[in-house]
């Protein structure tokens, strides 16, 4: 263990460089200790993929990104899987992603985990939580697609790109809501006024959320954002929403009320089911009924009323 710790510490200094501030020193120590919480048992490298086994029973796969020791956590290559959707993944339970992984007979090669790859957790219905380390700088769209059992995300407090608020994953500056857990058991959610973008598939597959209030600073609701939210009944759209992505509210069979506060109707091609257009009440600002009726995306709503 002492030898392993020494290797990781030396590699940390080499990769991050010398920092004179006390805060930087604390950050590096926390990063190392977080990595040691889940002990690495074994690692093998094949075709630029590093497969690592841990003492908690988890096996994770990493793809080498470059010659500088950076890797991305990628989809499960064990059990003969040739693609991310090729049968069930072995990723399950509470996943704690380390900041570093090591390879070699004496752990002489150290890699830094800087990214979570697209489709890394695709269809991982057995994953219940994900702990994101200090080192991760980028999470690619679709990384958590189909993770229908996740209850919470946690992020190391010193991460420079992301943070968690009550189990919900945000960008560090709070401008992007990245992912809302599918198994978060909350009926009502108010999106912070600081958020400007709701990311792709952000709320997808949640079966508890009944009412969502989207703040006035949100300008874009990305594709599939609320798809398959089967309990969703009411949506409050802030006044500055300009884009609602494709299939954002598909398969929301209980959606009965849409409150749109924008004076200019948002561009939203193929965002709502025909059932929602037939049954849901659409409320718009006073004097804007005809404006909404002229827009192809909104004119199919049968019940349009003014505030």
C-alpha positions in Angstrom: 0.0 0.0 0.0 2.9 2.4 0.9 4.5 1.7 -2.5 1.2 2.2 -4.3 0.6 5.5 -2.5 4.1 6.7 -3.3 3.6 5.9 -7.1 0.3 7.8 -7.1 1.7 10.8 -5.3 4.7 11.1 -7.6 2.5 10.8 -10.7 0.1 13.4 -9.3 3.0 15.9 -9.0 4.2 15.1 -12.5 0.8 15.6 -14.1 -0.5 18.6 -12.2 2.8 20.4 -11.7 4.1 22.3 -8.7 1.6 24.5 -6.9 2.7 26.7 -4.1 -0.7 27.5 -2.5 -1.9 25.6 0.6 -5.3 25.0 -1.0 -3.8 23.3 -4.0 -1.9 21.0 -1.7 -5.1 20.1 0.1 -6.8 19.4 -3.2 -4.1 17.0 -4.4 -4.2 15.1 -1.1 -8.0 14.7 -1.3 -7.7 13.5 -4.9 -5.2 10.8 -3.9 -7.2 9.6 -0.9 -10.4 9.4 -2.8 -8.6 7.1 -5.3 -7.5 4.9 -2.4 -10.9 4.5 -0.9 -11.7 1.8 -3.5 -8.6 -0.4 -3.8 -7.5 -1.5 -7.2 -6.9 -5.3 -7.3 -5.9 -6.0 -10.9 -5.6 -4.2 -14.3 -5.0 -5.4 -17.8 -4.4 -3.5 -21.1 -5.7 -4.7 -24.4 -6.4 -2.6 -27.6 -6.1 0.7 -25.7 -8.6 -0.5 -23.1 -7.6 -0.8 -19.5 -9.9 -3.2 -17.5 -9.6 -2.7 -13.8 -11.0 -4.9 -10.9 -11.6 -3.3 -7.5 -12.0 -4.7 -4.0 -15.7 -3.8 -3.8 -16.5 -6.3 -6.6 -16.7 -3.6 -9.4 -14.9 -3.9 -12.7 -14.6 -0.8 -14.8 -13.2 -0.2 -18.3 -11.1 2.8 -19.4 -10.1 3.9 -22.9 -6.6 5.5 -23.3 -7.1 9.0 -24.8 -3.6 10.2 -25.5 0.1 9.8 -24.7 -0.1 12.0 -21.6 -1.7 9.5 -19.3 -5.3 10.5 -19.7 -8.2 8.0 -19.9 -12.0 8.1 -20.2 -14.3 5.8 -18.3 -16.0 3.8 -21.1 -18.6 1.1 -21.6 -18.1 -2.4 -20.2 -16.0 -4.6 -22.4 -16.2 -7.7 -20.1 -18.1 -10.9 -20.9 -17.2 -10.7 -24.5 -19.2 -7.4 -25.2 -18.3 -5.9 -28.5 -20.5 -2.8 -28.3 -22.2 -0.7 -25.7 -25.6 -2.2 -26.4 -24.4 -5.7 -26.8 -26.1 -7.5 -23.9 -26.2 -6.6 -20.2 -23.4 -4.6 -18.7 -21.8 -5.8 -15.5 -21.7 -2.2 -14.1 -24.0 -2.2 -11.1 -24.6 -0.9 -7.6 -22.9 2.2 -6.3 -20.1 3.1 -8.7 -17.2 5.1 -7.2 -14.9 6.4 -10.0 -11.3 6.9 -9.0 -9.1 9.8 -10.1 -6.3 7.5 -11.1 -5.7 3.9 -12.3 -2.4 2.1 -12.5 -1.0 -0.7 -14.6 2.2 -2.7 -14.9 3.7 -5.4 -12.7 4.7 -2.8 -10.1 2.0 -0.3 -10.8 4.6 1.8 -12.6 2.2 3.3 -15.1 -0.4 5.8 -13.8 -3.4 7.1 -15.8 -5.6 10.0 -14.9 -9.4 9.7 -15.3 -10.4 12.9 -17.1 -13.7 12.0 -18.8 -16.8 9.8 -18.8 -17.3 8.5 -22.3 -20.5 8.6 -24.4 -22.6 5.5 -23.6 -20.3 4.6 -20.7 -23.3 3.6 -18.6 -25.7 2.8 -21.4 -28.6 0.7 -20.2 -27.0 0.0 -16.9 -30.2 -0.6 -15.0 -28.4 -2.0 -12.0 -26.4 1.1 -11.3 -27.8 2.9 -8.2 -25.4 5.8 -7.7 -22.3 7.4 -9.3 -19.6 9.2 -7.4 -17.6 11.5 -9.8 -14.0 12.3 -8.7 -12.0 15.5 -8.7 -10.2 14.6 -12.0 -13.2 14.3 -14.4 -13.3 17.4 -16.6 -15.9 16.3 -19.2 -19.0 14.1 -19.3 -20.0 13.3 -22.9 -23.7 13.5 -23.9 -25.4 10.1 -23.4 -23.0 8.9 -20.8 -25.9 7.9 -18.5 -28.5 6.9 -21.1 -30.9 4.2 -19.8 -29.6 4.3 -16.2 -33.2 3.9 -14.8 -32.2 3.0 -11.3 -29.8 5.9 -10.3 -30.9 7.6 -7.1 -28.1 10.2 -6.8 -25.0 11.6 -8.2 -22.2 12.8 -6.0 -19.2 14.9 -7.1 -15.9 15.6 -5.3 -16.2 19.2 -4.0 -12.9 20.2 -5.6 -14.0 19.1 -9.1 -13.5 22.1 -11.5 -16.2 21.2 -14.0 -19.2 19.6 -12.2 -21.0 19.6 -8.8 -24.0 17.9 -7.3 -26.9 19.6 -5.5 -29.2 17.3 -3.6 -28.1 14.4 -5.8 -28.7 16.2 -9.1 -25.7 16.7 -11.5 -24.9 20.3 -12.6 -22.0 22.1 -14.3 -19.8 23.8 -11.8 -21.1 27.3 -12.8 -24.7 26.0 -12.4 -25.6 27.1 -15.9 -26.2 23.5 -17.1 -28.5 20.9 -15.5 -26.7 17.8 -16.7 -28.6 14.9 -15.1 -31.5 14.4 -12.8 -31.6 10.9 -11.3 -34.2 8.6 -12.7 -35.0 7.2 -9.3 -35.1 10.5 -7.4 -38.3 10.3 -5.4 -39.4 13.9 -5.6 -42.8 14.9 -7.0 -42.0 18.6 -7.6 -38.8 20.2 -8.8 -37.9 23.9 -9.2 -35.0 24.5 -11.6 -32.6 27.1 -10.3 -32.8 30.6 -11.8 -29.1 30.3 -12.6 -29.6 27.4 -15.0 -29.7 28.4 -18.7 -29.5 24.9 -20.4 -31.2 21.6 -19.6 -29.0 19.0 -21.1 -29.9 16.1 -23.4 -31.9 13.4 -21.6 -31.5 15.3 -18.3 -34.8 14.1 -16.7 -35.4 11.1 -19.0 -37.0 8.0 -17.4 -37.9 9.6 -14.1 -41.1 8.1 -12.8 -41.7 10.2 -9.7 -41.7 13.8 -11.0 -45.2 15.3 -11.3 -44.5 19.0 -11.6 -41.5 20.9 -12.9 -40.9 24.6 -12.8 -38.4 25.8 -15.4 -36.7 29.1 -14.5 -36.8 32.3 -16.5 -33.1 32.1 -17.4 -33.4 28.8 -19.2 -33.1 29.3 -22.9 -32.8 25.8 -24.2 -34.4 22.4 -23.3 -32.4 19.8 -25.1 -33.6 16.7 -26.9 -35.3 14.0 -24.9 -35.0 16.1 -21.7 -38.3 14.8 -20.1 -38.9 11.8 -22.3 -40.6 8.8 -20.5 -41.4 10.9 -17.4 -44.5 8.9 -17.0 -45.8 10.7 -13.8 -45.3 14.3 -15.2 -48.5 16.3 -15.0 -47.6 19.9 -15.1 -44.8 21.9 -16.8 -44.0 25.6 -16.2 -42.0 27.1 -19.0 -40.0 30.2 -18.1 -40.4 33.4 -20.3 -37.0 33.0 -22.0 -37.2 29.4 -23.3 -36.3 29.7 -27.0 -35.8 26.0 -28.0 -37.5 22.8 -26.9 -35.6 19.9 -28.4 -37.0 16.9 -30.3 -39.1 14.5 -28.2 -38.5 16.5 -25.0 -41.9 15.6 -23.7 -42.5 12.3 -25.5 -44.2 9.5 -23.6 -45.5 11.8 -20.8 -49.0 10.3 -20.7 -50.2 12.2 -17.6 -49.1 15.7 -18.9 -52.3 17.8 -18.6 -51.0 21.4 -18.1 -48.4 23.4 -19.9 -47.8 27.0 -18.7 -45.8 28.9 -21.3 -44.7 32.3 -20.1 -42.8 33.3 -23.3 -44.2 36.2 -25.3 -42.6 34.5 -28.3 -43.4 30.8 -28.7 -40.4 28.6 -28.3 -39.2 26.6 -31.3 -40.2 23.0 -30.5 -40.4 20.6 -33.4 -41.8 17.2 -32.4 -41.5 17.9 -28.7 -45.0 16.8 -27.5 -47.1 13.7 -28.0 -50.3 14.0 -30.0 -52.1 12.9 -26.8 -50.7 16.0 -24.9 -51.8 18.3 -27.7 -55.3 16.8 -27.5 -55.7 16.7 -23.8 -53.4 19.1 -22.1 -54.3 22.7 -21.3 -51.8 25.2 -22.8 -51.8 28.6 -21.0 -50.1 31.5 -22.8 -49.6 35.2 -21.9 -52.5 37.5 -22.4 -53.0 38.6 -26.0 -50.7 35.8 -27.4 -53.2 33.1 -28.3 -53.0 33.9 -32.0 -49.3 34.2 -31.9 -49.0 30.6 -30.6 -51.7 29.4 -33.0 -49.6 30.6 -35.9 -46.6 28.5 -34.9 -46.6 25.0 -36.3 -45.3 23.5 -33.1 -48.1 25.0 -31.0 -51.1 25.2 -33.2 -52.1 21.6 -32.7 -52.9 22.2 -29.0 -56.7 22.0 -28.8 -57.1 23.8 -25.5 -55.3 27.1 -25.5 -56.1 29.8 -22.9 -54.7 33.1 -21.7 -53.4 33.8 -18.2 
